[in-house]
Amino acid sequence: MKNTTCLLILLMFTFGCERDLSGPTKDIDGLHIATEEDAFHIINRTDEELHLFLVEQGIAAVIEWAPYCMATGTVLQPAEEIRIAFDNIYGYKPDCAVIVHWWSCIEQDGVREPGPIRSIVLPTSSDS
C-alpha cells in the first residue's frame, strides 16, 4: 500500500506540474495564432491571401492607419505561416496587449480593395 501511495504521489507530482510554456492559442475565422515566449506564431488556414497589421493596444488609439492591398507589409498566402517577434510589433513594450488586425482583399471593378477587417487583442505575456 505504501508503494502504491508513493507511486500515485509521484505520478500526480510529475503530471500535475507539467506546464505548457506557450501562451494562449486562438483560432478565429481561419487564422491560427499561438503566443510563444517572444513572438506570435500565425498560420493562415483560409483559402485567401491575408494582410496583417499588429500594433500595441495603447498606441492603436493615437495612430492613423488604414488597410491596404499592396504586396508590402505582412501578407500571408493560404497555408503560409509566420513568426512575428514581439520586438517587431509597432509600439511593443514588455507585457503589453497587442491588437492583431487582418483582412483579405476583394476585387471590385478591377481594383483590389480591403474587405472587412477582423481583429483580436492578445497579451504578449502568458501571465496576462
N, CA, C and O atoms as a GROMACS GRO file, in nm:
protein
  512
    1MET      N    1   0.081  -0.119   0.000
    1MET     CA    2   0.000   0.000   0.000
    1MET      C    3   0.087   0.126   0.000
    1MET      O    4   0.057   0.224  -0.069
    2LYS      N    5   0.194   0.121   0.079
    2LYS     CA    6   0.283   0.236   0.086
    2LYS      C    7   0.347   0.263  -0.049
    2LYS      O    8   0.359   0.379  -0.089
    3ASN      N    9   0.388   0.157  -0.122
    3ASN     CA   10   0.448   0.173  -0.254
    3ASN      C   11   0.348   0.232  -0.354
    3ASN      O   12   0.383   0.317  -0.436
    4THR      N   13   0.224   0.186  -0.345
    4THR     CA   14   0.121   0.236  -0.435
    4THR      C   15   0.095   0.384  -0.409
    4THR      O   16   0.080   0.463  -0.502
    5THR      N   17   0.089   0.422  -0.282
    5THR     CA   18   0.067   0.562  -0.245
    5THR      C   19   0.182   0.649  -0.294
    5THR      O   20   0.159   0.757  -0.349
    6CYS      N   21   0.304   0.603  -0.275
    6CYS     CA   22   0.422   0.678  -0.321
    6CYS      C   23   0.420   0.692  -0.474
    6CYS      O   24   0.452   0.799  -0.527
    7LEU      N   25   0.382   0.585  -0.542
    7LEU     CA   26   0.376   0.589  -0.688
    7LEU      C   27   0.269   0.688  -0.735
    7LEU      O   28   0.292   0.765  -0.828
    8LEU      N   29   0.153   0.687  -0.670
    8LEU     CA   30   0.046   0.781  -0.706
    8LEU      C   31   0.088   0.925  -0.681
    8LEU      O   32   0.060   1.013  -0.763
    9ILE      N   33   0.154   0.950  -0.570
    9ILE     CA   34   0.202   1.085  -0.539
    9ILE      C   35   0.305   1.129  -0.642
    9ILE      O   36   0.302   1.243  -0.688
   10LEU      N   37   0.395   1.041  -0.678
   10LEU     CA   38   0.496   1.072  -0.778
   10LEU      C   39   0.433   1.102  -0.913
   10LEU      O   40   0.473   1.198  -0.980
   11LEU      N   41   0.336   1.022  -0.953
   11LEU     CA   42   0.267   1.045  -1.081
   11LEU      C   43   0.190   1.178  -1.079
   11LEU      O   44   0.192   1.252  -1.177
   12MET      N   45   0.122   1.206  -0.969
   12MET     CA   46   0.048   1.331  -0.958
   12MET      C   47   0.143   1.451  -0.962
   12MET      O   48   0.112   1.552  -1.026
   13PHE      N   49   0.255   1.439  -0.896
   13PHE     CA   50   0.353   1.547  -0.896
   13PHE      C   51   0.410   1.567  -1.036
   13PHE      O   52   0.423   1.680  -1.083
   14THR      N   53   0.444   1.457  -1.103
   14THR     CA   54   0.504   1.465  -1.237
   14THR      C   55   0.408   1.526  -1.337
   14THR      O   56   0.444   1.619  -1.409
   15PHE      N   57   0.286   1.476  -1.344
   15PHE     CA   58   0.192   1.524  -1.444
   15PHE      C   59   0.121   1.652  -1.400
   15PHE      O   60   0.082   1.733  -1.484
   16GLY      N   61   0.105   1.671  -1.271
   16GLY     CA   62   0.041   1.792  -1.220
   16GLY      C   63   0.128   1.914  -1.238
   16GLY      O   64   0.076   2.025  -1.251
   17CYS      N   65   0.258   1.898  -1.238
   17CYS     CA   66   0.349   2.011  -1.251
   17CYS      C   67   0.393   2.034  -1.395
   17CYS      O   68   0.462   2.132  -1.424
   18GLU      N   69   0.353   1.947  -1.484
   18GLU     CA   70   0.387   1.968  -1.624
   18GLU      C   71   0.312   2.091  -1.672
   18GLU      O   72   0.192   2.103  -1.648
   19ARG      N   73   0.382   2.180  -1.738
   19ARG     CA   74   0.321   2.306  -1.777
   19ARG      C   75   0.356   2.339  -1.920
   19ARG      O   76   0.471   2.324  -1.961
   20ASP      N   77   0.258   2.383  -1.996
   20ASP     CA   78   0.281   2.429  -2.132
   20ASP      C   79   0.332   2.572  -2.123
   20ASP      O   80   0.260   2.660  -2.075
   21LEU      N   81   0.454   2.597  -2.168
   21LEU     CA   82   0.514   2.728  -2.156
   21LEU      C   83   0.471   2.823  -2.266
   21LEU      O   84   0.501   2.942  -2.262
   22SER      N   85   0.400   2.773  -2.364
   22SER     CA   86   0.347   2.863  -2.465
   22SER      C   87   0.222   2.928  -2.409
   22SER      O   88   0.161   2.878  -2.316
   23GLY      N   89   0.185   3.040  -2.467
   23GLY     CA   90   0.069   3.113  -2.420
   23GLY      C   91  -0.058   3.063  -2.487
   23GLY      O   92  -0.064   2.950  -2.536
   24PRO      N   93  -0.157   3.148  -2.489
   24PRO     CA   94  -0.285   3.107  -2.545
   24PRO      C   95  -0.277   3.084  -2.696
   24PRO      O   96  -0.196   3.145  -2.766
   25THR      N   97  -0.362   2.997  -2.743
   25THR     CA   98  -0.375   2.971  -2.886
   25THR      C   99  -0.516   3.007  -2.926
   25THR      O  100  -0.612   2.968  -2.859
   26LYS      N  101  -0.530   3.080  -3.035
   26LYS     CA  102  -0.661   3.123  -3.083
   26LYS      C  103  -0.678   3.080  -3.227
   26LYS      O  104  -0.585   3.088  -3.307
   27ASP      N  105  -0.798   3.034  -3.261
   27ASP     CA  106  -0.837   3.005  -3.398
   27ASP      C  107  -0.960   3.090  -3.427
   27ASP      O  108  -1.068   3.064  -3.374
   28ILE      N  109  -0.942   3.191  -3.513
   28ILE     CA  110  -1.050   3.283  -3.544
   28ILE      C  111  -1.062   3.300  -3.694
   28ILE      O  112  -0.968   3.344  -3.759
   29ASP      N  113  -1.176   3.264  -3.748
   29ASP     CA  114  -1.203   3.285  -3.891
   29ASP      C  115  -1.090   3.233  -3.980
   29ASP      O  116  -1.056   3.295  -4.081
   30GLY      N  117  -1.033   3.120  -3.945
   30GLY     CA  118  -0.929   3.059  -4.027
   30GLY      C  119  -0.788   3.106  -3.997
   30GLY      O  120  -0.693   3.059  -4.060
   31LEU      N  121  -0.772   3.196  -3.904
   31LEU     CA  122  -0.639   3.243  -3.866
   31LEU      C  123  -0.604   3.177  -3.733
   31LEU      O  124  -0.678   3.189  -3.635
   32HIS      N  125  -0.492   3.108  -3.730
   32HIS     CA  126  -0.444   3.040  -3.609
   32HIS      C  127  -0.331   3.124  -3.551
   32HIS      O  128  -0.232   3.151  -3.619
   33ILE      N  129  -0.345   3.164  -3.423
   33ILE     CA  130  -0.244   3.246  -3.358
   33ILE      C  131  -0.203   3.180  -3.228
   33ILE      O  132  -0.286   3.157  -3.140
   34ALA      N  133  -0.075   3.150  -3.216
   34ALA     CA  134  -0.021   3.094  -3.092
   34ALA      C  135   0.077   3.194  -3.032
   34ALA      O  136   0.162   3.248  -3.102
   35THR      N  137   0.063   3.218  -2.903
   35THR     CA  138   0.154   3.308  -2.834
   35THR      C  139   0.272   3.227  -2.783
   35THR      O  140   0.256   3.133  -2.705
   36GLU      N  141   0.391   3.265  -2.827
   36GLU     CA  142   0.513   3.200  -2.781
   36GLU      C  143   0.581   3.289  -2.680
   36GLU      O  144   0.527   3.394  -2.642
   37GLU      N  145   0.698   3.250  -2.635
   37GLU     CA  146   0.770   3.327  -2.533
   37GLU      C  147   0.803   3.468  -2.579
   37GLU      O  148   0.794   3.563  -2.500
   38ASP      N  149   0.841   3.484  -2.706
   38ASP     CA  150   0.882   3.616  -2.756
   38ASP      C  151   0.824   3.650  -2.892
   38ASP      O  152   0.876   3.737  -2.962
   39ALA      N  153   0.717   3.581  -2.931
   39ALA     CA  154   0.660   3.604  -3.064
   39ALA      C  155   0.519   3.548  -3.075
   39ALA      O  156   0.475   3.468  -2.992
   40PHE      N  157   0.450   3.591  -3.179
   40PHE     CA  158   0.325   3.528  -3.219
   40PHE      C  159   0.356   3.439  -3.338
   40PHE      O  160   0.423   3.481  -3.432
   41HIS      N  161   0.307   3.316  -3.335
   41HIS     CA  162   0.320   3.224  -3.448
   41HIS      C  163   0.182   3.222  -3.514
   41HIS      O  164   0.084   3.180  -3.453
   42ILE      N  165   0.176   3.268  -3.639
   42ILE     CA  166   0.048   3.286  -3.707
   42ILE      C  167   0.043   3.199  -3.832
   42ILE      O  168   0.138   3.196  -3.910
   43ILE      N  169  -0.068   3.127  -3.849
   43ILE     CA  170  -0.088   3.039  -3.965
   43ILE      C  171  -0.217   3.080  -4.034
   43ILE      O  172  -0.322   3.094  -3.971
   44ASN      N  173  -0.209   3.098  -4.165
   44ASN     CA  174  -0.328   3.128  -4.246
   44ASN      C  175  -0.391   2.997  -4.288
   44ASN      O  176  -0.339   2.927  -4.374
   45ARG      N  177  -0.503   2.962  -4.228
   45ARG     CA  178  -0.574   2.839  -4.260
   45ARG      C  179  -0.696   2.865  -4.349
   45ARG      O  180  -0.789   2.785  -4.353
   46THR      N  181  -0.694   2.978  -4.418
   46THR     CA  182  -0.802   3.010  -4.510
   46THR      C  183  -0.756   2.981  -4.652
   46THR      O  184  -0.642   2.939  -4.673
   47ASP      N  185  -0.844   3.002  -4.747
   47ASP     CA  186  -0.805   2.987  -4.888
   47ASP      C  187  -0.783   3.124  -4.952
   47ASP      O  188  -0.783   3.136  -5.075
   48GLU      N  189  -0.764   3.227  -4.869
   48GLU     CA  190  -0.742   3.363  -4.917
   48GLU      C  191  -0.608   3.418  -4.870
   48GLU      O  192  -0.556   3.376  -4.767
   49GLU      N  193  -0.554   3.511  -4.947
   49GLU     CA  194  -0.438   3.586  -4.903
   49GLU      C  195  -0.485   3.679  -4.791
   49GLU      O  196  -0.586   3.748  -4.805
   50LEU      N  197  -0.412   3.682  -4.680
   50LEU     CA  198  -0.448   3.768  -4.568
   50LEU      C  199  -0.338   3.871  -4.544
   50LEU      O  200  -0.219   3.841  -4.551
   51HIS      N  201  -0.381   3.993  -4.516
   51HIS     CA  202  -0.290   4.102  -4.480
   51HIS      C  203  -0.305   4.124  -4.330
   51HIS      O  204  -0.416   4.119  -4.277
   52LEU      N  205  -0.194   4.148  -4.262
   52LEU     CA  206  -0.197   4.164  -4.117
   52LEU      C  207  -0.132   4.296  -4.076
   52LEU      O  208  -0.039   4.344  -4.139
   53PHE      N  209  -0.185   4.352  -3.967
   53PHE     CA  210  -0.124   4.468  -3.904
   53PHE      C  211  -0.134   4.446  -3.754
   53PHE      O  212  -0.244   4.435  -3.699
   54LEU      N  213  -0.019   4.441  -3.688
   54LEU     CA  214  -0.014   4.421  -3.543
   54LEU      C  215   0.034   4.549  -3.478
   54LEU      O  216   0.130   4.611  -3.525
   55VAL      N  217  -0.033   4.589  -3.370
   55VAL     CA  218   0.002   4.714  -3.302
   55VAL      C  219  -0.028   4.699  -3.153
   55VAL      O  220  -0.124   4.633  -3.114
   56GLU      N  221   0.056   4.761  -3.072
   56GLU     CA  222   0.034   4.761  -2.927
   56GLU      C  223  -0.096   4.835  -2.900
   56GLU      O  224  -0.123   4.938  -2.960
   57GLN      N  225  -0.176   4.783  -2.810
   57GLN     CA  226  -0.312   4.832  -2.788
   57GLN      C  227  -0.317   4.981  -2.750
   57GLN      O  228  -0.402   5.053  -2.801
   58GLY      N  229  -0.229   5.026  -2.665
   58GLY     CA  230  -0.230   5.167  -2.624
   58GLY      C  231  -0.194   5.262  -2.736
   58GLY      O  232  -0.249   5.371  -2.746
   59ILE      N  233  -0.101   5.221  -2.821
   59ILE     CA  234  -0.059   5.303  -2.935
   59ILE      C  235  -0.169   5.310  -3.040
   59ILE      O  236  -0.183   5.411  -3.109
   60ALA      N  237  -0.247   5.204  -3.052
   60ALA     CA  238  -0.350   5.197  -3.157
   60ALA      C  239  -0.448   5.315  -3.149
   60ALA      O  240  -0.501   5.358  -3.251
   61ALA      N  241  -0.470   5.366  -3.029
   61ALA     CA  242  -0.566   5.476  -3.012
   61ALA      C  243  -0.514   5.610  -3.062
   61ALA      O  244  -0.591   5.703  -3.082
   62VAL      N  245  -0.383   5.620  -3.082
   62VAL     CA  246  -0.327   5.750  -3.119
   62VAL      C  247  -0.260   5.752  -3.256
   62VAL      O  248  -0.196   5.850  -3.292
   63ILE      N  249  -0.273   5.644  -3.331
   63ILE     CA  250  -0.215   5.642  -3.466
   63ILE      C  251  -0.327   5.636  -3.570
   63ILE      O  252  -0.440   5.595  -3.540
   64GLU      N  253  -0.294   5.677  -3.690
   64GLU     CA  254  -0.387   5.663  -3.801
   64GLU      C  255  -0.330   5.558  -3.895
   64GLU      O  256  -0.213   5.566  -3.934
   65TRP      N  257  -0.410   5.463  -3.931
   65TRP     CA  258  -0.369   5.363  -4.028
   65TRP      C  259  -0.493   5.316  -4.102
   65TRP      O  260  -0.606   5.338  -4.058
   66ALA      N  261  -0.470   5.253  -4.213
   66ALA     CA  262  -0.580   5.200  -4.292
   66ALA      C  263  -0.534   5.072  -4.359
   66ALA      O  264  -0.416   5.058  -4.391
   67PRO      N  265  -0.625   4.978  -4.381
   67PRO     CA  266  -0.588   4.855  -4.451
   67PRO      C  267  -0.555   4.886  -4.597
   67PRO      O  268  -0.605   4.984  -4.653
   68TYR      N  269  -0.474   4.805  -4.656
   68TYR     CA  270  -0.433   4.824  -4.795
   68TYR      C  271  -0.419   4.690  -4.862
   68TYR      O  272  -0.421   4.586  -4.796
   69CYS      N  273  -0.404   4.692  -4.992
   69CYS     CA  274  -0.394   4.567  -5.070
   69CYS      C  275  -0.270   4.562  -5.156
   69CYS      O  276  -0.272   4.504  -5.265
   70MET      N  277  -0.162   4.622  -5.109
   70MET     CA  278  -0.035   4.614  -5.181
   70MET      C  279   0.038   4.487  -5.138
   70MET      O  280  -0.002   4.421  -5.042
   71ALA      N  281   0.142   4.454  -5.209
   71ALA     CA  282   0.220   4.334  -5.178
   71ALA      C  283   0.317   4.357  -5.062
   71ALA      O  284   0.386   4.263  -5.021
   72THR      N  285   0.325   4.478  -5.009
   72THR     CA  286   0.416   4.507  -4.899
   72THR      C  287   0.349   4.480  -4.765
   72THR      O  288   0.228   4.455  -4.759
   73GLY      N  289   0.426   4.484  -4.659
   73GLY     CA  290   0.372   4.460  -4.526
   73GLY      C  291   0.369   4.311  -4.497
   73GLY      O  292   0.437   4.231  -4.562
   74THR      N  293   0.290   4.275  -4.398
   74THR     CA  294   0.279   4.136  -4.357
   74THR      C  295   0.163   4.073  -4.433
   74THR      O  296   0.046   4.101  -4.406
   75VAL      N  297   0.197   3.986  -4.528
   75VAL     CA  298   0.098   3.920  -4.612
   75VAL      C  299   0.119   3.770  -4.602
   75VAL      O  300   0.231   3.721  -4.618
   76LEU      N  301   0.012   3.697  -4.575
   76LEU     CA  302   0.020   3.551  -4.566
   76LEU      C  303  -0.066   3.487  -4.674
   76LEU      O  304  -0.185   3.515  -4.685
   77GLN      N  305  -0.004   3.403  -4.753
   77GLN     CA  306  -0.076   3.326  -4.853
   77GLN      C  307  -0.148   3.210  -4.783
   77GLN      O  308  -0.115   3.177  -4.669
   78PRO      N  309  -0.246   3.148  -4.850
   78PRO     CA  310  -0.312   3.032  -4.789
   78PRO      C  311  -0.210   2.926  -4.744
   78PRO      O  312  -0.117   2.895  -4.818
   79ALA      N  313  -0.229   2.872  -4.626
   79ALA     CA  314  -0.145   2.770  -4.565
   79ALA      C  315  -0.006   2.820  -4.526
   79ALA      O  316   0.076   2.742  -4.478
   80GLU      N  317   0.022   2.947  -4.546
   80GLU     CA  318   0.152   3.002  -4.508
   80GLU      C  319   0.151   3.038  -4.360
   80GLU      O  320   0.046   3.067  -4.303
   81GLU      N  321   0.268   3.035  -4.298
   81GLU     CA  322   0.280   3.072  -4.157
   81GLU      C  323   0.396   3.166  -4.139
   81GLU      O  324   0.489   3.172  -4.220
   82ILE      N  325   0.390   3.242  -4.029
   82ILE     CA  326   0.494   3.340  -3.999
   82ILE      C  327   0.509   3.348  -3.848
   82ILE      O  328   0.415   3.323  -3.773
   83ARG      N  329   0.626   3.383  -3.806
   83ARG     CA  330   0.654   3.408  -3.665
   83ARG      C  331   0.690   3.556  -3.653
   83ARG      O  332   0.788   3.601  -3.712
   84ILE      N  333   0.610   3.631  -3.579
   84ILE     CA  334   0.633   3.775  -3.564
   84ILE      C  335   0.683   3.801  -3.423
   84ILE      O  336   0.608   3.788  -3.326
   85ALA      N  337   0.810   3.838  -3.414
   85ALA     CA  338   0.872   3.867  -3.284
   85ALA      C  339   0.804   3.988  -3.222
   85ALA      O  340   0.772   4.084  -3.292
   86PHE      N  341   0.783   3.984  -3.091
   86PHE     CA  342   0.720   4.096  -3.022
   86PHE      C  343   0.794   4.227  -3.050
   86PHE      O  344   0.730   4.331  -3.066
   87ASP      N  345   0.927   4.222  -3.055
   87ASP     CA  346   1.007   4.342  -3.080
   87ASP      C  347   0.976   4.406  -3.215
   87ASP      O  348   1.006   4.524  -3.235
   88ASN      N  349   0.918   4.331  -3.308
   88ASN     CA  350   0.886   4.385  -3.441
   88ASN      C  351   0.743   4.438  -3.450
   88ASN      O  352   0.700   4.480  -3.558
   89ILE      N  353   0.670   4.438  -3.341
   89ILE     CA  354   0.532   4.487  -3.340
   89ILE      C  355   0.533   4.636  -3.310
   89ILE      O  356   0.601   4.682  -3.218
   90TYR      N  357   0.458   4.711  -3.389
   90TYR     CA  358   0.454   4.856  -3.375
   90TYR      C  359   0.410   4.896  -3.234
   90TYR      O  360   0.301   4.859  -3.190
   91GLY      N  361   0.496   4.971  -3.162
   91GLY     CA  362   0.465   5.020  -3.028
   91GLY      C  363   0.488   4.920  -2.917
   91GLY      O  364   0.453   4.947  -2.802
   92TYR      N  365   0.546   4.805  -2.947
   92TYR     CA  366   0.563   4.699  -2.846
   92TYR      C  367   0.641   4.748  -2.723
   92TYR      O  368   0.739   4.821  -2.734
   93LYS      N  369   0.594   4.705  -2.608
   93LYS     CA  370   0.668   4.718  -2.482
   93LYS      C  371   0.640   4.591  -2.403
   93LYS      O  372   0.534   4.530  -2.422
   94PRO      N  373   0.731   4.549  -2.317
   94PRO     CA  374   0.713   4.421  -2.246
   94PRO      C  375   0.577   4.410  -2.175
   94PRO      O  376   0.527   4.506  -2.116
   95ASP      N  377   0.521   4.291  -2.184
   95ASP     CA  378   0.396   4.255  -2.117
   95ASP      C  379   0.277   4.342  -2.159
   95ASP      O  380   0.188   4.369  -2.079
   96CYS      N  381   0.275   4.383  -2.284
   96CYS     CA  382   0.164   4.465  -2.333
   96CYS      C  383   0.058   4.376  -2.400
   96CYS      O  384   0.077   4.256  -2.416
   97ALA      N  385  -0.050   4.439  -2.439
   97ALA     CA  386  -0.153   4.372  -2.519
   97ALA      C  387  -0.137   4.422  -2.663
   97ALA      O  388  -0.107   4.538  -2.686
   98VAL      N  389  -0.158   4.333  -2.756
   98VAL     CA  390  -0.141   4.364  -2.898
   98VAL      C  391  -0.272   4.339  -2.971
   98VAL      O  392  -0.339   4.238  -2.948
   99ILE      N  393  -0.307   4.432  -3.060
   99ILE     CA  394  -0.422   4.410  -3.147
   99ILE      C  395  -0.370   4.351  -3.277
   99ILE      O  396  -0.285   4.411  -3.344
  100VAL      N  397  -0.420   4.235  -3.312
  100VAL     CA  398  -0.387   4.171  -3.440
  100VAL      C  399  -0.505   4.199  -3.534
  100VAL      O  400  -0.615   4.149  -3.513
  101HIS      N  401  -0.479   4.279  -3.637
  101HIS     CA  402  -0.581   4.309  -3.739
  101HIS      C  403  -0.549   4.224  -3.861
  101HIS      O  404  -0.431   4.207  -3.894
  102TRP      N  405  -0.651   4.172  -3.930
  102TRP     CA  406  -0.628   4.103  -4.057
  102TRP      C  407  -0.747   4.120  -4.149
  102TRP      O  408  -0.861   4.136  -4.104
  103TRP      N  409  -0.719   4.115  -4.280
  103TRP     CA  410  -0.822   4.131  -4.381
  103TRP      C  411  -0.776   4.065  -4.509
  103TRP      O  412  -0.657   4.043  -4.531
  104SER      N  413  -0.872   4.033  -4.593
  104SER     CA  414  -0.840   3.985  -4.727
  104SER      C  415  -0.880   4.096  -4.823
  104SER      O  416  -0.953   4.188  -4.786
  105CYS      N  417  -0.833   4.086  -4.943
  105CYS     CA  418  -0.864   4.187  -5.044
  105CYS      C  419  -0.964   4.130  -5.144
  105CYS      O  420  -0.955   4.013  -5.183
  106ILE      N  421  -1.056   4.213  -5.183
  106ILE     CA  422  -1.157   4.171  -5.280
  106ILE      C  423  -1.144   4.260  -5.404
  106ILE      O  424  -1.106   4.376  -5.395
  107GLU      N  425  -1.177   4.203  -5.517
  107GLU     CA  426  -1.168   4.278  -5.641
  107GLU      C  427  -1.303   4.342  -5.671
  107GLU      O  428  -1.406   4.275  -5.676
  108GLN      N  429  -1.300   4.475  -5.690
  108GLN     CA  430  -1.421   4.549  -5.726
  108GLN      C  431  -1.389   4.640  -5.844
  108GLN      O  432  -1.303   4.729  -5.834
  109ASP      N  433  -1.457   4.618  -5.953
  109ASP     CA  434  -1.435   4.697  -6.074
  109ASP      C  435  -1.288   4.696  -6.116
  109ASP      O  436  -1.235   4.798  -6.158
  110GLY      N  437  -1.224   4.581  -6.105
  110GLY     CA  438  -1.085   4.565  -6.148
  110GLY      C  439  -0.982   4.618  -6.050
  110GLY      O  440  -0.862   4.619  -6.080
  111VAL      N  441  -1.026   4.661  -5.934
  111VAL     CA  442  -0.934   4.716  -5.834
  111VAL      C  443  -0.945   4.633  -5.707
  111VAL      O  444  -1.054   4.602  -5.660
  112ARG      N  445  -0.827   4.597  -5.651
  112ARG     CA  446  -0.827   4.523  -5.524
  112ARG      C  447  -0.844   4.620  -5.409
  112ARG      O  448  -0.769   4.716  -5.394
  113GLU      N  449  -0.946   4.592  -5.327
  113GLU     CA  450  -0.975   4.676  -5.212
  113GLU      C  451  -0.986   4.589  -5.088
  113GLU      O  452  -1.022   4.472  -5.097
  114PRO      N  453  -0.955   4.647  -4.971
  114PRO     CA  454  -0.966   4.569  -4.847
  114PRO      C  455  -1.110   4.527  -4.820
  114PRO      O  456  -1.204   4.605  -4.838
  115GLY      N  457  -1.124   4.404  -4.776
  115GLY     CA  458  -1.253   4.354  -4.730
  115GLY      C  459  -1.270   4.388  -4.584
  115GLY      O  460  -1.197   4.472  -4.531
  116PRO      N  461  -1.364   4.324  -4.517
  116PRO     CA  462  -1.386   4.351  -4.373
  116PRO      C  463  -1.259   4.324  -4.291
  116PRO      O  464  -1.186   4.228  -4.315
  117ILE      N  465  -1.236   4.411  -4.195
  117ILE     CA  466  -1.121   4.397  -4.106
  117ILE      C  467  -1.166   4.320  -3.982
  117ILE      O  468  -1.266   4.354  -3.920
  118ARG      N  469  -1.091   4.217  -3.948
  118ARG     CA  470  -1.116   4.142  -3.826
  118ARG      C  471  -0.999   4.170  -3.730
  118ARG      O  472  -0.890   4.205  -3.774
  119SER      N  473  -1.022   4.153  -3.602
  119SER     CA  474  -0.914   4.178  -3.507
  119SER      C  475  -0.938   4.101  -3.378
  119SER      O  476  -1.049   4.058  -3.347
  120ILE      N  477  -0.830   4.087  -3.305
  120ILE     CA  478  -0.833   4.026  -3.172
  120ILE      C  479  -0.723   4.090  -3.089
  120ILE      O  480  -0.617   4.125  -3.141
  121VAL      N  481  -0.748   4.104  -2.960
  121VAL     CA  482  -0.647   4.158  -2.868
  121VAL      C  483  -0.587   4.039  -2.793
  121VAL      O  484  -0.658   3.958  -2.735
  122LEU      N  485  -0.453   4.032  -2.797
  122LEU     CA  486  -0.382   3.922  -2.730
  122LEU      C  487  -0.272   3.976  -2.640
  122LEU      O  488  -0.206   4.074  -2.676
  123PRO      N  489  -0.252   3.915  -2.526
  123PRO     CA  490  -0.140   3.955  -2.439
  123PRO      C  491  -0.008   3.899  -2.492
  123PRO      O  492  -0.006   3.793  -2.555
  124THR      N  493   0.100   3.971  -2.467
  124THR     CA  494   0.232   3.920  -2.504
  124THR      C  495   0.294   3.842  -2.390
  124THR      O  496   0.402   3.784  -2.405
  125SER      N  497   0.228   3.840  -2.277
  125SER     CA  498   0.276   3.766  -2.161
  125SER      C  499   0.178   3.654  -2.129
  125SER      O  500   0.057   3.676  -2.130
  126SER      N  501   0.230   3.536  -2.099
  126SER     CA  502   0.142   3.426  -2.062
  126SER      C  503   0.083   3.444  -1.923
  126SER      O  504  -0.006   3.370  -1.882
  127ASP      N  505   0.134   3.545  -1.848
  127ASP     CA  506   0.082   3.574  -1.715
  127ASP      C  507  -0.047   3.656  -1.722
  127ASP      O  508  -0.121   3.664  -1.624
  128SER      N  509  -0.074   3.716  -1.837
  128SER     CA  510  -0.191   3.803  -1.851
  128SER      C  511  -0.317   3.725  -1.868
  128SER      O  512  -0.425   3.783  -1.881
   0.00000   0.00000   0.00000
